[in-house]
Structure formats: C-alpha cells, structure tokens
Amino acid sequence: MRRALILAWTEVLHVVRDRATLAQVLLIPFIQLLVLANAATFEIRDTPLYVVDQDHTSVSRGLVTRFAASGDFRIAGASASPELANERLLAGDVTMVLTIPREFERNLVRTHSGV
C-alpha cells in the first residue's frame, strides 16, 4: 500500500511540474463536460402517436386534443382496437400508443369526487 501511495505522489508531482500535462488533465474533462452535456436531449418533438380510445367521451377527446395541441405529438391514427395499434407500432408507423380505457371519464370523476 505504501508503494502505491509513493508512486501516486510521484505521478502527481510530475503532472504539477509539467504545465502541458496539467492543462490536459484540467481542460480535457471540462471540454468533454461542455460538449457531452448538450449532446443528449430528452426532448420529444413531433412524435407519431396512435390513439386507442375505448371510452369515446368528451373527456377522452379532450385529452387527445391536448396531446395534439402540445406540438410534441402528431396523431398518426386512431381506433378502438389495440390490435390495430400494435400492427402500426410493429410496422414502425408510430412510436407511441396512447390507450384510453373504457370508463375513463367515470373513473376520473369518481376519483376527483372523493377529494
């Protein structure tokens, strides 16, 4: 253990004495941080969305309208059949499927009435 500490200390001394190596040790990680921090974004834009509306109420239509109005999603199809949605998903026509289950509005009202 003592040998490892001595070796590490001598390496630190070499890095501190050599200005070019010191600059590399300090600047390269900083530059990588700047470049790579902006390389990955988790922003969703114009994502093709298939809607499976099994409720067919004004609330479910309003939810779909809000998704479409956000600009993040593009409604690429709609039906009451999950099988059609799966076909479109497997074909690569859509990236996401929004499924609105039966009695969505009723369950939503029931949940909020207890509050």
N, C-alpha and C positions, 0 to 999 in steps of 0.2 A: 504494500500500500504506500509505503514511504517513497519507493522508487517512482511510482506513478505520479505522486504529488510533485516530486522534484522534476520529473520530465514535463509535467503540465506547466510548472512555474517557468522552466526554461523556454518553453514554447511561447508563453505569454510575454516574456521579456523580448524574445525575437520579434514578435508581432509589434510590440510597442516601439521598438527601436527602428523598425523598417516602416517608413511613412507610407509607401505604396501598399504594403500588405495591410497596414492599419486602415487605410482608406477603403480597400476592398472588403475588409471584414465589417466595416461600419456602413458603407454605402450600398453594397450589393443587396443586403437584406431590405434596406429601406426602399430601393428602387423596385425590388420584387413586390413589396407590400403595395406600393403605388400602382403598379401595373396589374397585379393579380386581383386586387380589391375591386377593380372595375371590370374585370374580365367576365365574371359570372353575375348575371342578373336573374332574379326570380320573378320578373315581371311578366304577366300574361297579357298578350295583345292579340286580338282578332282570332281567338281560338275557336275552331269549329266545334259547335255543341249540338248534340242531338237531344231532343226533349221527349221524354216518355211521360205524358200527362194522363194519369189514370183517374184523376179527380174531376177534371172538366168543370171547375168552378171559377168564379171571378177572381178569387184569391190566387189560384194556381196560374191563371192567365196573367195576373198582375206580377207574379213572381217571374214568369218567363219574360214579360215586358221589361222588368228591371234588369234582368241579365242581359237582354239585347241592348238596352239603352246605356249600359255601362261602357260599351266600347271594347271591353275586354273579351267578349264572346260574340260569335256570329252564329245565329241559329241556322244550322245546316239541314235541319229536318225535324219532324215531329210526328208522333203517333202515340197510340195507347199500348203498343206492343213492344215489350222488352226484347223479343226475338229480332225484330227489325233493327232495333238499336244495336244489338250485338253484331248483326251482319254488317252494318255500316262501320262499326268500330273495328271489326276484324278486317274489313276491306281497306281500312285506312282513310275512309272519307271523313271521319270525325275523330277528334282527340278525346272528347269527354262526353259523358251521358248524364243528363240531369233527370232523375226519376222522381216524379211527384206521386206519392202513393194515394190509393183510394182513401177517402175520408180525411184528406189532409186539412181542409178548411175546418171540418168539425173538430178534429183533434187539436188544431191550433186554437180555436175558440174555447174549447174545454180547458186547455192548459192555461190560457190567459184569464179565464173567469175565476179561477181559484186564487189568483194573486191579489 
